[in-house]
Structure formats: C-alpha cells, structure tokens
Amino acid sequence: VTAPVRVAVVGLGYWGPNIVRNFYELDEAELVFVVDRDAGARERVQRRFPSVRGAESLEMVLEDETVDAVAIATPVSTHFELASAALQAGKHVFVEKPLAASSSEAEALAAIATERGVVLMPGHTFLYSPPVIKIKELIDDGEIGDILFVTSSRVNLGLHQSDVSVVWDLGPHDFSILRYLLGELPATVSAMSRSCVLPDIPDVAFINMTFPSDTIAQVQLSWLAPSKLRRTAIVGTRKMIVYDDTATEPIRVFDSGADLPDPESFGEFRLTYRTGDIVSPRIEATEPLSLELAEFCTAITDGTPLRSSLAVGLDVVRTIEAVEESLRANGEPTRLVAPAGSRRPEA
Ligand SMILES: NC(=O)c1ccc[n+]([C@@H]2O[C@H](COP(=O)([O-])OP(=O)(O)OC[C@H]3O[C@@H](n4cnc5c(N)ncnc54)[C@H](O)[C@@H]3O)[C@@H](O)[C@H]2O)c1
C-alpha cells in the first residue's frame, strides 16, 4: 500500500465522527467511505464531508478492492464480527478500544491479522496523548526513580452505556496507560463494583492491582460522580507526578518524598521529608487521535511499530477479564497469567 491509505470508517455514533474528521484532515489518509446502519448518523457525517461515500453495511465496502483499511468505532459487542470480516477481506484494521469483548476473540483477531499479513491496531488514544508521552519520558529518564504506586480517578456524570460496564468503557484508558508507563501486565487485580442506576451494569468500580515490579495501583472508575476527574498520581522513589487531564497544565512534577537515612545506631528512626520545586513541563497541544491515526497509516505504508500495539490491546482485554473474574469472586484477587514471554513486554 502506498500513501495515502484509502480508509473506510464504520460506526458514526458518539466517537466515530472524531475518527472521520481526523482521517479527513490527515495527509497520510484518504477517507473514502463512512459506514453506519443508521441513515441519520450517516447523513450527519456526510453533510460535513459531502465528498465521502456512505454505506449502510461493511460488506459493501469490503468488496471494494481500492479500500486499504477499515477503522471500527461501533459498540464492543460488534468489534469481533466486523474486524474479522475486514481482516479476512485483507484490509488493515483499526479497532476502537477495547479490541474485543473477550481475550479469546482478541486472540482470534490477532491470529487472522498475522495470517493475512495486515496491520491490526487497537485504539488506545491515551498512548498518543502528549502528557502521557511526557510522563513516559520522565520515567524512562529516571527522573521519578522506581515507581512505588499509582492512583487514578476517572469519574464523571455519564455517559451510561447500556451494553457494557464502566470497567469495559473507561477501564481501557487506565489499563492501557499503566501498561505503557510500567511496561508490564498486572500480576493480580482485585475489584469491587456496584450497579447504581441500571440493573446489572456496574457504573462504579474500584480496582486494586499489583505488578511484578512491586508497584501497586488503584483505579477508580465511575459514570456517577459530582464532578469530572481525570487525575493520576504517580509516586516514585525520587519524585512524584500529578497528571490532571482536565487542567491547562496537565502535568506537575513534585520534587517531594521521604527519606530514611541509614540509622546511626540500631533502631534509631529519623525520617526526613522533602518538599522541593514543583515543575510543570510544557506540553504540545496536539490532538492524540490525529497522532494515533497517522501512526496507523505509517504502520501500513512503512511498517513502523505501533505504540498502541496489538500486544497492548490484548493485555488490556486480559486485564478487564481479570477484573470481571475478581468481581464474580466478591473481590478476591485474580492472578493474571501472561502468555509466555510477555510478562515484561517491549511494546
Ligand atoms: N478512544 C476514546 O477515547 C473513545 C471514546 C469514546 C468511545 N470510544 C469507543 O468507540 C466505540 C464506539 O463508541 P460510541 O460511544 O461512539 O458508540 P455509539 O453507540 O454512540 O455509536 C456506535 C455506532 O455504530 C453503529 N453500528 C453499530 N453496529 C453496526 C454495524 N454492525 N454496522 C454498521 N454500523 C453499526 C451504530 O448505528 C452507531 O451509530 C466503542 O468501542 C468505544 O469504546 C473510544
């Protein structure tokens, strides 16, 4: 495939139009089809992008040999069916998070992509968010020291989903960020949740995780909250970071900590607390989705590696499944068994 990649977008509900707009604006892509079975959704998008053809089903697009790639932004229950059809037709596929509704589905998609020799990319947008990339740099440069623990709050009022829990909807963001920053799959997860509004659809979840490196993390997710929080705190042996995705200065690095100097005599206990400078690094104001979709295109044309790799997508689905297993077991910790060789993944 040579640039621009000719792409079709399936699913034009809440999120799909953002994918449409970004592909439309990218030099690396040429948007050729927008697909939704809902005519109203199609018309709304085609009014803004009149040159783009509409289709009511993916099958119509898959027959078109000039279409190189398909981006899927439909509900998670449909990801496997649509993605496997597109992969079988030899198309490169981008699937919005989470990759699929189970790890067996996700692994089956990965197998088809490998067999057909095409790119399969999960859409973990936060891995292209400039603050998250900056935090990863700070960690890799040793600024933070070893990561002791991470806490995260991703709560706001709505949007309640009727088909998936808050763990499937919001969880992929934190699980992909943790997977990227720590470079490892959790060792155990334990969780509790409650279905406050809709019966049997948990809309609040508290998730505790341990990692092979001894880092621990706590993630709070909810669609029922008085105000919107997107706040992650990363506490390291050298420094601490607060990442607030709603703030104009999204990252603050605190030169704070507590030190325990070697006791001069056995049993002596003299802790010193440090509260030094607070630094807010400059962050580019680039739209993450644009960077993400550009990378999908260059992976197709040039074989460049993906930050939101298939391995990340698979691990995120495995993490969600482990959370669900713990929920069924009343919060008992679930051990995650990483497939051979992927405990400390490179990508
Ligand atoms: N990366 C992010 O930050 C982000 C944000 C929001 C949503 N998402 C993801 O995007 C996906 C879609 O979420 P949403 O909130 O936009 O859902 P939505 O329900 O608002 O829209 C889904 C659209 O898909 C269409 N559709 C469903 N099945 C179809 C089929 N078989 N063929 C053609 N069209 C079909 C529906 O008619 C609807 O218009 C989900 O995977 C979600 O997790 C990602």
The ligand as an SDF file (V2000), in Angstrom:
LIG
                    3D

 44 48  0  0  0  0  0  0  0  0999 V2000
  -10.8000    6.3670   22.3630 N   0  0  0  0  0  0  0  0  0  0  0  0
  -11.7230    7.0140   23.0490 C   0  0  0  0  0  0  0  0  0  0  0  0
  -11.4210    7.9290   23.8080 O   0  0  0  0  0  0  0  0  0  0  0  0
  -13.1510    6.6130   22.8870 C   0  0  0  0  0  0  0  0  0  0  0  0
  -14.1720    7.4670   23.3330 C   0  0  0  0  0  0  0  0  0  0  0  0
  -15.4900    7.0500   23.1700 C   0  0  0  0  0  0  0  0  0  0  0  0
  -15.7780    5.8150   22.5990 C   0  0  0  0  0  0  0  0  0  0  0  0
  -14.7550    5.0100   22.1940 N   0  0  0  0  0  0  0  0  0  0  0  0
  -15.0320    3.6890   21.5940 C   0  0  0  0  0  0  0  0  0  0  0  0
  -15.6750    3.8640   20.3480 O   0  0  0  0  0  0  0  0  0  0  0  0
  -16.5830    2.7840   20.1070 C   0  0  0  0  0  0  0  0  0  0  0  0
  -17.9690    3.3380   19.8040 C   0  0  0  0  0  0  0  0  0  0  0  0
  -18.4620    4.0410   20.9330 O   0  0  0  0  0  0  0  0  0  0  0  0
  -19.6020    5.1420   20.7840 P   0  0  0  0  0  0  0  0  0  0  0  0
  -19.7960    5.7130   22.1420 O   0  0  0  0  0  0  0  0  0  0  0  0
  -19.3060    6.0470   19.6460 O   0  0  0  0  0  0  0  0  0  0  0  0
  -20.8820    4.2230   20.4210 O   0  0  0  0  0  0  0  0  0  0  0  0
  -22.2780    4.7060   19.8040 P   0  0  0  0  0  0  0  0  0  0  0  0
  -23.2730    3.7170   20.2560 O   0  0  0  0  0  0  0  0  0  0  0  0
  -22.5090    6.1630   20.0790 O   0  0  0  0  0  0  0  0  0  0  0  0
  -22.0970    4.5820   18.2200 O   0  0  0  0  0  0  0  0  0  0  0  0
  -21.9560    3.3440   17.5720 C   0  0  0  0  0  0  0  0  0  0  0  0
  -22.4510    3.4840   16.1080 C   0  0  0  0  0  0  0  0  0  0  0  0
  -22.1770    2.2500   15.4370 O   0  0  0  0  0  0  0  0  0  0  0  0
  -23.2780    1.9260   14.5960 C   0  0  0  0  0  0  0  0  0  0  0  0
  -23.2760    0.4710   14.3830 N   0  0  0  0  0  0  0  0  0  0  0  0
  -23.4160   -0.4960   15.3290 C   0  0  0  0  0  0  0  0  0  0  0  0
  -23.2900   -1.7180   14.7620 N   0  0  0  0  0  0  0  0  0  0  0  0
  -23.0590   -1.5190   13.4500 C   0  0  0  0  0  0  0  0  0  0  0  0
  -22.8330   -2.3970   12.3460 C   0  0  0  0  0  0  0  0  0  0  0  0
  -22.8170   -3.7290   12.5080 N   0  0  0  0  0  0  0  0  0  0  0  0
  -22.6140   -1.8460   11.1290 N   0  0  0  0  0  0  0  0  0  0  0  0
  -22.6310   -0.5150   10.9500 C   0  0  0  0  0  0  0  0  0  0  0  0
  -22.8350    0.3680   11.9630 N   0  0  0  0  0  0  0  0  0  0  0  0
  -23.0450   -0.1270   13.2000 C   0  0  0  0  0  0  0  0  0  0  0  0
  -24.4960    2.4270   15.3720 C   0  0  0  0  0  0  0  0  0  0  0  0
  -25.5850    2.6460   14.4870 O   0  0  0  0  0  0  0  0  0  0  0  0
  -23.9580    3.7280   15.9910 C   0  0  0  0  0  0  0  0  0  0  0  0
  -24.1750    4.8440   15.1510 O   0  0  0  0  0  0  0  0  0  0  0  0
  -16.5060    1.8850   21.3460 C   0  0  0  0  0  0  0  0  0  0  0  0
  -15.5760    0.8590   21.1170 O   0  0  0  0  0  0  0  0  0  0  0  0
  -15.9800    2.8320   22.4110 C   0  0  0  0  0  0  0  0  0  0  0  0
  -15.2840    2.1510   23.4400 O   0  0  0  0  0  0  0  0  0  0  0  0
  -13.4600    5.3940   22.3080 C   0  0  0  0  0  0  0  0  0  0  0  0
  1  2  1  0
  2  3  2  0
  2  4  1  0
  4  5  1  0
  4 44  2  0
  5  6  2  0
  6  7  1  0
  7  8  2  0
  8  9  1  0
  8 44  1  0
  9 10  1  0
  9 42  1  0
 10 11  1  0
 11 12  1  0
 11 40  1  0
 12 13  1  0
 13 14  1  0
 14 15  2  0
 14 16  1  0
 14 17  1  0
 17 18  1  0
 18 19  2  0
 18 20  1  0
 18 21  1  0
 21 22  1  0
 22 23  1  0
 23 24  1  0
 23 38  1  0
 24 25  1  0
 25 26  1  0
 25 36  1  0
 26 27  1  0
 26 35  1  0
 27 28  2  0
 28 29  1  0
 29 30  1  0
 29 35  2  0
 30 31  1  0
 30 32  2  0
 32 33  1  0
 33 34  2  0
 34 35  1  0
 36 37  1  0
 36 38  1  0
 38 39  1  0
 40 41  1  0
 40 42  1  0
 42 43  1  0
M  CHG  2   8   1  16  -1
M  END
$$$$
